[in-house]
Amino acid sequence: MRPVLLTTTALALMLSATPAEASKRGWAKASDISRDLVVGFSLALPAYHGDWRGLGSTGLALGVTGAATAGLKYAIPETRPDGSDRKSFPSGHTSISFAAAASLHKRYGWQAGLPAYALASFTGLARVKADKHYVHDVIAGAALGTAGGWLLNSKRNDKVEWLPWASHKGGGVSLSMRF
């Protein structure tokens, strides 16, 4: 099955099963499912193609993003909107989902990345609707995950590669082409 069809089908199923007025518990469950779907696809697609380098780099991106998220949760003990604990910042569900989506995008192109980003965005939305995170927690998680996925992966076809970069004096995009 093509990557875009696989992730689009999962996204359509997810959105069709989400009621307009879901409970906070329902949104939390939906965020668990959407996170698991995008992470599962990010690991299954390279395995399906026998792309062991891609599988390893995606696993590395997920691991580093998870560790960085845990470190930030420890360093910045923000209380969750529902008051359940002090592990709100940044959103772990969102950071892992975006690391998976960015890994798919970087490795397989926008056809796999676009539906994966949509699913990752749904994960972040569901975390806010579940009252588990503030919007800034989700934005920080998305930025952290995207950076992890982009920086720790390479394109499957490395003839054209672009990499966003930033420093204290500015930022930009580096483009390299091999002929």
Secondary structure, 3 states (H helix, E strand, C coil): CCHHHHHHHHHHHHHHCCCCCCCHHHHHHHHHHHHHHHHHHHHHHHHHCCCHHHHHHHHHHHHHHHHHHHHHHHHCCCCCCCCCCCCCCCCHHHHHHHHHHHHHHHHHCHHHHHHHHHHHHHHHHHHHHCCCCCHHHHHHHHHHHHHHHHHCCCCCCCCEEEEEEEECCEEEEEEEECC
